[in-house]
Amino acid sequence: MRVVAKFGGTSLGSGDRINRAADSIAKAVEEGNEIAVVASAMGSTTDDLIEDITFEADEADRAEIISMGERTSVRMLKAALAARGVNATFLEPGDEEWPVVTNELGEVDVETTRARAQKLAAELDDTVPVITGFLAEDPEGNVATLGRGGSDTTAVMLGNYMDSDEVVIVTDVEGIMTGDPRVVEGARNVGRITVDELRNLSFRGAEVIAPSALSYKDGDLDVRVTHYQHGDLLTGGTRIEGQFENLVDMREEPLSCLTVAGRAIRNRPGILADLSTSLRDAEINIDAVASGMDSVTFYVDSTRAEEAETLLHDEVVTEDTLSSVTVNDEIAVIRVTGGELPNQPGVIQGIVSPLADADINVIDIITSATSVALFVAWDDREDALDIIQNQVQE
């Protein structure tokens, strides 16, 4: 089995933790597995170095300084492996076998990086490479960085390009939890989660794996998150499934939007639950919800709109701080899904502006970390779909 194991800063935060990491790597090698290691800077070294740059420094000097955390980690971990009889070598930018290269735009040079990674993979039966995470080498041979969470990106990218069976992210949490164990009782480990679910959580504050790393995961590559105390690289934790796919999809049946207005929307706890429950009890599916300062809009199938309006009206007349309910029929929804959406500045404008140029009014937009839903008049749906598909393909 070929595995890329990434050890985060907390899992290398002390001599004892480096020993624990080396033990788990040595055990996996002894069992006959091919292991490549990606190491982050020990503890908070990178943040400390950044804070200490209180003087003017150009990007090249900053990158060299910041890289010292990872450079130290790989030397420590390589030495710990050697002490256990494991044939290991450390790699950093500037080495002949260094794999991660950027182009003139500062983006990963996929062709060159893939070729170097595959060459490195061919040597895994002989040695364990310990690779600095977060770092890259530009076309002139200077040190470059991959941005926040770059060690995760290094690991998943190399796992992909080295045709690995699995990437293991070793960190200070036991995989993905059902909730923050510091806040809620009974939080437990989630055995499996999809890339879309995880990316939405990541962009909403769950710091488990860098969202940028997941764009390198394909359907054949397993990615798992596990705790450094577990001690076994090949078991435990949470398995991340699937891959990001760019998809433009239009709902085949029209929707109606029902908007409830009133100051209770933001002033009375539970009002949204009451409104939603009235629809749920009638088995009316809510396709989407959008909220404003003093209103909330429910999108439901047009065939159930009249019934939904009656139910919501009953809630309005029993709640003094709700004003009214209105209905807008015959609405189409087009959804754009893609793992790279959050990394594309101006992506919303790039989709909406061509619609405006075609005199197509966008009734509503609902976004998440991995998707954009655009609501337009039903009669405009085909033209809107063609425009959006052309924009996404570009």
Beta strands, then each sheet from edge to edge (+ up, - down):
strand 1: 2-7
strand 2: 34-39
strand 3: 88-91
strand 4: 128-132
strand 5: 135-137
strand 6: 143-145
strand 7: 166-171
strand 8: 176-177
strand 9: 189-190
strand 10: 192-194
strand 11: 222-227
strand 12: 238-241
strand 13: 247-250
strand 14: 255-262
strand 15: 286-291
strand 16: 295-301
strand 17: 322-337
strand 18: 362-367
strand 19: 371-377
sheet 1: 3+ 4+ 2+ 1+ 7+ 11+ 12- 10-
sheet 2: 5+ 6-
sheet 3: 8+ 9-
sheet 4: 13+ 17- 14+ 16- 15+
sheet 5: 13+ 17- 19+ 18-
end
